[in-house]
Amino acid sequence: MANFNVSNVNDEEVWNHINLIIERNKQFYVKIRIRCVAFKSNNTDEYQNVLCIITAFDNETMPHDSQDKICEYKNICLFEYWYSIDDFKLNNWINEKKDKIILRFSGIHNFNIHGDIGIKLDKSLIFSNYSFEPFDNYYSELSGYLYKSNNQLSTAISKYNFADAILSYEKPIFLNVFQAIKEWLELKEFHNNSDARLGSVIMFLPESRAGFKSINSIDGKLKILTRLADERLKENLKVKILWIINGQRKNSKYEFDKEIVCDIPIDAESVSIYLMGSDETVYDYYQETTYWAYKERRIIGVVNNSNNDLQEIVLGALKSGENETTEFKPFIVYGDKKWDEIIKTVIAFSNTNGGNIIIGINDNVYIEGIESLLNKEYQKCKQSERKLSNEPVEWYKGLIKKIIGDKLSGNMRPIVDHLSYDGHTLIIINVKEGKEKPYFNRETKDIYIRKGGSNAKPDPNTELPDLLKEKLTLQNNISNLGYKGHV
């Protein structure tokens, strides 16, 4: 059985796995790059890790520019260091010194008289999980293994205002540390102060020997292009496809070739594609259902593509960005405090001119969808709530309706819908302007209105009386009709 996500393993097991993957791919790796964003408080010369990403490159993915670099600011340092595969020794870049662990790099010129830099890591920072990421993931064009440590930010870093601009007369400037992290580490997505990677060390080791180059749907045919660096594997590789059609399983297998073309079954509900060796090693894989697809690719049915109204809403929102009637949110897991932000926005839209909350688009107006995180969250909740029988998207929409229904005052309820846009699943919460203002949070009694792209409490001297006046007018109108109850 293939383990694509391995968690809660001890540090030694992860290092053994790292060594195994490096050994398997050693002849193809050219260099290993370490990039780091580090923090230094005003009263010390010691740098502490904010986020560090280590990536191996082969001939196919090797960047043209592979020079050591460093940008030092008042409190933030951005640096990059390259190792040849022969010089990269795991024990060389992490050195333990009494009460702390140091991430140490030598040979960076013009940094200090010793030509090296040390980044302090928390003593308890260890690698405890790894996952296999399909091709064209967030760290590489190739498939490979992603190793992540636990995340530890020091107290000093936690108190630092990451929203401050990073300014320098000589060096590039950034709007804030989050922008610097995203650009310096070349992250396709980054969730600012809520990003779970902050304070961690991440390593990505590509599977360079073989994999998928592209997977597409063309005129009802599935077209798979493959890559192969190690010719010795060719005779022992197979592409295996598992279709689910009307609840029934159908297996297909094909000998390895540069191009594989096959029919897409009518009424296919899901597809899983694996590139496997005779020893059952998985070199690459792809999965998709009618409700979600990995990244932009889409092979089988597209949900709600015929719903032009929703398509137009998303298109208009992408052009305008967040404003008085539009708000973007990434996927929010069950129980997260960020649901409070959804409630605030629903209340604000209800009390102003209405609007749409689109879940699956982040603050940088990047479409990331909800599909990958939704599937993981659904499976996690299904383990504790065995009665879950509906599809993940329908379950998530029901969860949204329940959370809003439990906290929003009045009888007005938003419309929660979903669609596939640019290969991603998005949720749209359509909120109408209410007729029973002011709406508020049942638990906290807080009232919000929409001002530009933000939610705010109404001014008690001007805006709040206007909302209450609307409610009083409604009560008087109903009373004049002879109704004696409460509005």
Legacy VTK file of the C-alpha trace (Angstrom):
# vtk DataFile Version 3.0
C-alpha trace
ASCII
DATASET POLYDATA
POINTS 487 float
0.000 0.000 0.000
1.385 3.402 -1.001
1.948 5.903 1.827
1.677 9.389 0.340
1.444 11.077 3.755
3.470 9.769 6.686
3.018 11.554 10.030
4.070 11.183 13.639
7.295 9.332 12.876
10.481 9.876 14.822
13.206 12.183 13.583
15.613 9.336 12.801
13.102 7.596 10.516
12.656 10.782 8.482
16.425 11.264 8.135
16.764 7.666 6.988
14.105 8.280 4.359
15.848 11.502 3.242
19.114 9.591 2.843
17.316 6.873 0.865
15.763 9.344 -1.615
19.073 11.206 -2.042
20.901 7.936 -2.691
18.309 6.845 -5.282
18.526 10.139 -7.140
22.123 11.119 -6.413
23.391 10.608 -9.965
20.694 13.010 -11.263
20.926 15.759 -8.633
23.206 18.648 -9.614
22.970 20.973 -6.617
21.002 21.535 -3.438
19.843 25.049 -2.550
19.106 26.358 0.910
17.067 29.547 1.156
16.140 31.129 4.444
14.382 34.167 5.861
15.831 34.902 9.300
15.109 37.409 12.079
17.430 39.310 14.415
16.123 41.401 17.307
17.631 44.821 18.017
19.648 43.738 21.055
21.382 40.655 19.627
23.520 39.565 16.681
21.992 36.092 16.611
19.668 35.194 13.747
16.624 32.975 14.277
14.735 31.023 11.623
11.478 32.433 10.213
11.214 29.976 7.320
13.832 27.829 5.590
13.350 25.795 2.403
15.882 23.285 1.081
15.457 22.055 -2.507
17.412 19.634 -4.705
17.682 20.321 -8.454
18.527 18.062 -11.365
19.491 18.984 -14.938
15.849 19.434 -15.905
14.969 21.910 -13.135
18.334 23.559 -12.358
18.008 27.406 -12.407
20.435 29.400 -14.524
21.406 31.546 -11.559
22.918 29.418 -8.781
25.038 31.958 -6.896
25.160 32.470 -3.139
23.197 35.594 -2.193
22.443 37.607 0.901
20.268 40.649 1.662
20.655 41.933 5.201
18.203 44.478 6.624
17.800 45.881 10.129
15.871 42.925 11.561
15.484 40.578 8.586
18.067 38.637 6.608
17.355 36.884 3.296
20.021 34.479 2.156
20.669 31.654 -0.259
23.426 29.051 -0.304
24.227 26.291 -2.805
25.817 22.899 -2.175
27.071 20.413 -4.715
25.472 17.043 -4.062
28.841 15.653 -2.912
29.329 18.490 -0.418
25.846 18.287 1.027
26.111 16.359 4.264
23.143 16.339 6.572
25.309 16.640 9.658
27.120 19.668 8.209
24.211 22.052 7.974
22.726 21.295 11.382
25.211 21.595 14.236
24.163 21.033 17.829
25.795 23.322 20.383
24.795 22.758 23.985
21.418 24.457 24.388
20.639 25.289 20.770
20.733 23.932 17.237
22.429 26.001 14.572
21.669 26.032 10.860
25.145 26.960 9.609
26.333 27.979 6.158
29.929 28.646 5.163
31.351 30.533 2.224
28.911 33.435 1.993
31.214 36.336 1.207
30.885 39.908 2.445
28.686 38.837 5.338
31.196 38.789 8.163
34.898 38.231 8.694
34.402 34.498 9.113
32.355 34.194 5.908
29.586 32.178 7.515
26.189 32.600 9.116
24.409 30.739 11.884
20.634 30.572 12.232
19.295 29.511 15.601
16.622 26.815 15.561
14.444 25.778 18.457
15.880 22.764 20.305
12.633 20.838 19.822
12.491 21.485 16.076
12.530 18.081 14.377
11.305 16.456 11.161
8.268 14.361 12.055
6.384 13.907 8.769
6.794 13.713 5.029
4.518 13.480 2.001
4.765 12.544 -1.654
3.751 15.508 -3.834
2.603 14.899 -7.445
4.251 16.666 -10.378
3.961 20.450 -10.767
3.494 20.941 -7.030
4.151 24.128 -5.054
7.897 23.470 -4.725
8.995 21.965 -8.044
7.896 21.072 -11.569
8.673 17.451 -10.669
7.023 15.065 -8.250
8.940 14.294 -5.092
9.056 14.049 -1.333
8.340 17.001 0.944
9.726 16.901 4.488
8.503 19.384 7.085
9.668 20.048 10.598
7.377 21.214 13.344
7.087 25.004 13.436
8.690 26.998 16.219
8.851 30.798 16.275
10.757 32.397 19.123
9.017 34.867 21.443
11.043 37.708 19.936
9.892 36.845 16.401
6.269 36.481 17.508
6.315 40.035 18.883
7.795 41.477 15.662
5.360 43.346 13.423
5.552 41.391 10.167
3.269 43.967 8.501
6.007 46.635 8.589
7.706 47.515 5.310
11.284 46.298 4.736
13.192 49.334 3.539
16.761 49.864 2.393
18.504 52.585 0.397
20.700 50.090 -1.494
18.713 46.832 -1.482
15.287 45.802 -2.830
12.354 46.908 -0.681
9.247 44.902 0.288
5.791 45.950 1.449
6.143 43.624 4.436
7.934 40.489 5.636
5.215 38.253 4.192
5.871 39.584 0.700
9.617 39.067 1.235
9.044 35.463 2.347
6.852 34.668 -0.647
9.183 36.226 -3.222
12.530 35.188 -1.749
11.456 31.587 -1.216
9.533 31.549 -4.546
6.328 30.281 -2.958
3.318 30.041 -5.258
1.071 30.599 -2.262
1.638 31.995 1.218
-1.011 32.749 3.847
0.787 35.495 5.765
0.668 35.183 9.559
-1.720 32.208 9.379
0.640 30.124 7.210
1.441 26.889 9.053
4.975 26.790 7.638
6.226 29.803 9.605
9.046 28.792 11.922
9.726 25.503 10.136
12.438 23.942 7.985
11.143 22.341 4.784
13.013 20.087 2.388
11.881 19.035 -1.086
13.651 16.178 -2.876
12.347 15.545 -6.415
11.890 12.078 -7.856
14.150 12.658 -10.840
14.247 9.118 -12.212
10.769 9.017 -13.806
7.379 10.690 -13.650
4.514 12.379 -15.479
5.196 15.402 -17.650
1.571 16.276 -18.371
-1.939 14.801 -18.078
-4.709 16.239 -20.246
-8.163 15.582 -21.625
-8.453 16.071 -25.401
-11.629 15.239 -27.374
-12.752 12.584 -24.912
-9.283 11.012 -24.738
-6.909 10.896 -21.791
-3.398 11.877 -22.930
-0.446 11.219 -20.599
3.094 12.386 -21.392
5.863 10.818 -19.292
9.501 11.560 -18.504
12.359 9.125 -17.917
15.900 9.910 -16.787
16.971 6.407 -15.779
16.705 4.120 -18.807
17.302 1.073 -16.598
13.786 1.486 -15.218
11.962 1.499 -18.557
11.193 -2.222 -18.799
9.883 -2.332 -15.221
7.492 0.620 -15.319
3.723 0.553 -15.807
1.012 3.199 -15.814
-2.015 1.945 -13.875
-5.371 3.734 -13.969
-8.309 3.223 -11.635
-11.662 4.582 -12.809
-14.846 4.704 -10.707
-17.877 4.586 -13.030
-21.370 4.644 -11.507
-19.881 3.317 -8.294
-18.084 0.444 -10.056
-14.312 0.008 -10.187
-12.469 -0.392 -13.497
-8.707 -1.067 -13.712
-6.518 -0.325 -16.739
-2.767 -0.777 -17.163
-0.291 0.276 -19.851
3.353 -0.426 -20.569
5.561 2.595 -20.045
5.883 4.858 -23.098
6.577 8.518 -23.837
2.897 9.008 -24.647
-0.122 7.042 -23.483
-3.599 7.715 -24.890
-6.848 6.045 -23.811
-10.596 6.686 -23.775
-12.219 8.515 -20.875
-15.216 6.427 -19.753
-18.610 8.097 -19.927
-20.031 8.885 -16.452
-16.623 8.502 -14.748
-16.870 9.737 -11.158
-13.185 9.625 -10.270
-9.814 8.648 -11.694
-6.492 7.727 -10.061
-3.351 7.392 -12.211
-0.101 5.845 -10.946
3.348 5.363 -12.452
4.702 2.259 -10.717
7.777 0.060 -10.750
7.838 -3.731 -10.461
8.943 -3.360 -6.834
5.716 -1.292 -6.273
7.620 1.979 -5.935
5.310 4.849 -6.963
7.184 7.410 -9.072
4.234 9.720 -9.675
0.464 9.842 -9.330
-2.615 11.939 -10.033
-6.133 11.849 -8.578
-9.385 13.578 -9.461
-13.129 13.352 -8.806
-16.052 15.238 -10.311
-15.796 17.608 -7.309
-12.111 18.342 -7.190
-8.915 18.115 -9.220
-5.285 18.595 -8.288
-4.381 22.146 -9.324
-5.542 23.325 -12.780
-5.897 19.963 -14.505
-9.328 18.564 -15.242
-9.985 15.212 -16.931
-13.532 14.285 -16.031
-16.743 16.213 -15.303
-16.613 19.878 -14.366
-19.111 20.855 -11.682
-21.504 23.726 -12.449
-19.592 24.970 -15.471
-22.955 25.762 -17.023
-23.745 28.200 -14.228
-22.841 31.401 -16.038
-24.031 33.618 -13.170
-21.464 32.150 -10.766
-18.764 32.278 -13.442
-19.501 35.980 -13.975
-19.392 36.653 -10.222
-15.915 35.098 -9.950
-14.635 36.827 -13.106
-15.841 40.209 -11.868
-14.353 39.611 -8.406
-10.943 38.697 -9.872
-10.926 41.936 -11.854
-12.045 44.189 -9.011
-10.364 42.519 -6.016
-11.790 42.819 -2.520
-14.191 45.726 -2.151
-17.496 46.717 -0.549
-19.308 43.683 -2.029
-16.501 41.114 -2.436
-14.298 39.224 0.002
-11.817 36.374 -0.629
-11.003 33.593 1.818
-8.760 30.514 1.665
-10.112 27.134 2.811
-10.966 27.151 6.539
-10.820 23.926 8.525
-13.555 22.814 10.897
-13.259 24.501 14.310
-10.858 27.235 13.162
-11.346 30.716 14.664
-11.267 32.143 11.140
-14.930 31.195 10.838
-15.553 34.310 12.957
-14.282 36.365 9.996
-16.896 34.733 7.755
-19.635 35.620 10.295
-18.426 39.220 10.509
-18.500 39.579 6.711
-21.962 38.008 6.393
-23.269 40.440 9.032
-21.522 43.390 7.347
-22.906 42.515 3.891
-26.399 42.019 5.373
-26.295 45.447 7.013
-24.922 47.239 3.935
-25.425 46.419 0.253
-24.987 42.640 0.209
-22.038 40.862 -1.399
-20.184 37.610 -2.148
-17.631 35.721 -0.081
-15.533 33.494 -2.343
-13.690 30.675 -0.563
-10.733 29.339 -2.538
-9.137 32.653 -3.543
-6.507 34.107 -1.238
-5.750 37.732 -0.342
-3.285 37.983 -3.237
-6.145 37.164 -5.663
-4.562 33.783 -6.426
-7.002 30.949 -7.206
-5.949 28.040 -5.009
-9.298 26.279 -4.687
-10.444 24.135 -1.775
-10.162 20.646 -3.266
-6.932 19.284 -1.778
-7.494 20.581 1.759
-11.215 19.782 1.613
-10.595 16.107 0.923
-8.177 15.815 3.859
-10.551 17.648 6.211
-13.519 15.534 5.096
-11.651 12.281 5.719
-10.517 13.520 9.147
-14.063 14.452 10.176
-15.445 11.235 8.729
-13.299 9.245 11.170
-14.976 10.935 14.129
-18.434 11.385 12.568
-19.219 8.138 10.789
-22.650 9.344 9.696
-21.070 11.529 6.992
-22.386 10.050 3.764
-22.611 13.003 1.399
-19.863 14.248 -0.923
-17.086 16.465 0.547
-18.287 19.638 -1.215
-21.880 19.151 -0.061
-20.670 18.410 3.467
-18.609 21.624 3.488
-21.506 23.707 2.158
-23.740 22.253 4.889
-21.091 23.116 7.478
-21.011 26.725 6.257
-24.809 27.009 6.404
-24.888 25.607 9.941
-22.155 27.921 11.263
-23.816 30.989 9.744
-27.285 29.872 10.851
-26.138 29.356 14.433
-24.672 32.862 14.776
-26.502 35.209 12.402
-29.531 36.960 13.864
-32.795 37.258 11.969
-34.368 34.991 9.372
-32.258 35.935 6.356
-29.886 33.172 5.236
-27.192 33.471 2.532
-27.142 31.185 -0.519
-24.119 28.828 -0.454
-23.119 27.412 -3.846
-20.022 26.014 -5.551
-18.514 25.833 -8.997
-15.380 24.765 -10.827
-13.344 27.702 -12.085
-10.000 27.375 -13.867
-9.751 23.765 -12.687
-10.377 24.606 -9.026
-13.413 24.192 -6.793
-14.653 27.465 -5.292
-17.405 28.138 -2.743
-19.541 31.263 -3.145
-21.540 32.608 -0.217
-24.037 35.055 -1.683
-25.378 37.484 0.942
-28.328 39.735 0.154
-28.873 43.117 1.766
-31.195 42.374 4.659
-34.644 43.816 5.265
-34.468 43.497 9.056
-31.381 45.544 9.887
-29.366 45.629 12.012
-28.124 42.023 11.844
-25.712 40.932 14.569
-23.837 37.970 16.040
-26.228 36.049 18.309
-23.390 35.145 20.726
-21.420 38.402 20.964
-24.223 40.841 19.941
-21.660 42.595 17.707
-22.961 44.580 14.708
-20.844 45.164 11.589
-21.177 47.153 8.380
-19.067 47.074 5.220
-16.625 49.917 4.554
-14.612 49.457 1.384
-12.946 46.043 1.590
-13.211 45.775 5.390
-15.743 45.058 8.100
-16.219 47.671 10.808
-18.498 48.374 13.734
-20.910 51.225 12.925
-20.221 54.617 14.431
-22.469 54.812 17.540
-23.301 58.474 16.885
-24.147 58.375 13.169
-24.256 54.941 11.477
-25.790 52.857 14.253
-28.799 55.197 14.763
-29.502 54.942 11.002
-29.584 51.125 11.222
-31.836 51.219 14.275
-34.043 53.779 12.543
-34.578 51.295 9.683
-35.640 48.647 12.183
-37.985 51.105 13.966
-39.556 52.106 10.639
-40.152 48.438 9.804
-41.737 47.845 13.219
-44.060 50.843 12.796
-45.123 49.740 9.309
-45.988 46.252 10.546
-47.800 47.649 13.603
-49.940 49.809 11.330
-51.041 46.579 9.625
-52.305 45.292 12.968
-49.443 42.865 13.777
-48.689 42.836 17.550
-45.595 40.578 17.669
-41.901 41.441 17.713
-39.949 42.207 14.564
LINES 1 488
487 0 1 2 3 4 5 6 7 8 9 10 11 12 13 14 15 16 17 18 19 20 21 22 23 24 25 26 27 28 29 30 31 32 33 34 35 36 37 38 39 40 41 42 43 44 45 46 47 48 49 50 51 52 53 54 55 56 57 58 59 60 61 62 63 64 65 66 67 68 69 70 71 72 73 74 75 76 77 78 79 80 81 82 83 84 85 86 87 88 89 90 91 92 93 94 95 96 97 98 99 100 101 102 103 104 105 106 107 108 109 110 111 112 113 114 115 116 117 118 119 120 121 122 123 124 125 126 127 128 129 130 131 132 133 134 135 136 137 138 139 140 141 142 143 144 145 146 147 148 149 150 151 152 153 154 155 156 157 158 159 160 161 162 163 164 165 166 167 168 169 170 171 172 173 174 175 176 177 178 179 180 181 182 183 184 185 186 187 188 189 190 191 192 193 194 195 196 197 198 199 200 201 202 203 204 205 206 207 208 209 210 211 212 213 214 215 216 217 218 219 220 221 222 223 224 225 226 227 228 229 230 231 232 233 234 235 236 237 238 239 240 241 242 243 244 245 246 247 248 249 250 251 252 253 254 255 256 257 258 259 260 261 262 263 264 265 266 267 268 269 270 271 272 273 274 275 276 277 278 279 280 281 282 283 284 285 286 287 288 289 290 291 292 293 294 295 296 297 298 299 300 301 302 303 304 305 306 307 308 309 310 311 312 313 314 315 316 317 318 319 320 321 322 323 324 325 326 327 328 329 330 331 332 333 334 335 336 337 338 339 340 341 342 343 344 345 346 347 348 349 350 351 352 353 354 355 356 357 358 359 360 361 362 363 364 365 366 367 368 369 370 371 372 373 374 375 376 377 378 379 380 381 382 383 384 385 386 387 388 389 390 391 392 393 394 395 396 397 398 399 400 401 402 403 404 405 406 407 408 409 410 411 412 413 414 415 416 417 418 419 420 421 422 423 424 425 426 427 428 429 430 431 432 433 434 435 436 437 438 439 440 441 442 443 444 445 446 447 448 449 450 451 452 453 454 455 456 457 458 459 460 461 462 463 464 465 466 467 468 469 470 471 472 473 474 475 476 477 478 479 480 481 482 483 484 485 486
